[in-house]
Amino acid sequence: MLVMMMDDQIISPKTVCQSCCWADRSGQPRWRQGNLTCGHPLGKGDRHVPNQYECQMGFRIAQIS
């Protein structure tokens, strides 16, 4: 599951991505085969920290399970 992180909040990507021109047709981040294609990965951290990405709009996205 992908979540967006803003300061001290975690929000659903569909609240932000629906108006993004890089989102897919359903208003979700372009997530394909474990990669965010509408953004880039941020540096790998601790193995206990979820993978994080920065989207084209500047939001931080994390993959959590």
N, C-alpha and C positions, 0 to 999 in steps of 0.2 A: 504494500500500500504506500502511496506517495502522500506526503503532507508538506505544507508550506510553513516555514517558520518566520515569524515577524517579532522581533524584540522578545517579549515574554509570552507570545501567543503561538498556538499551532492551529492552522486553519486548513480547510479542505481546498485542494487546488481548483475545484470547479467553481468556487466563488470568485477566483481571480482570473482563471484561464479562459472563461467563457468569452471575454472580450479581447483576448490576445490573438493577434494574427498568426502566431506560431503554433497555436493549439491545434489539436486534431478536430475533425468535424463534430465530435461530441462535446467539445469544450474542455477537453482534458489535455494534460501535458503529453507531448509526443514521446512515449516510452516504448522502446522496441528492444527486445532481446537483452534486457538488463542495462540499457543505456538511455539517457535522456537526450533525445536528438534536438530538442529546442533549447539546449543549454550546454554547460560544460561541467565536468566533475571538479570538485574542490579537492585539495590534497587529502590523501588517505591519513587517517588518524589512528587512534586506538582501535583494536579489533572489536571492542565492545560498543563503539560509537557507530551509528548507522552511516551508510554511504551518503554523502551530501553533494549537491549540485547547485549551480547558480543558473537560473533561467535567463533568457535574453532580456527579460524585463527587469532583472536585478534581484529577483526574489530567491531566497535560499530554499531548496527542496531537499527533503530527506526521504530515503526509502526505509520504511520500518516494516517489521513483520508482526 
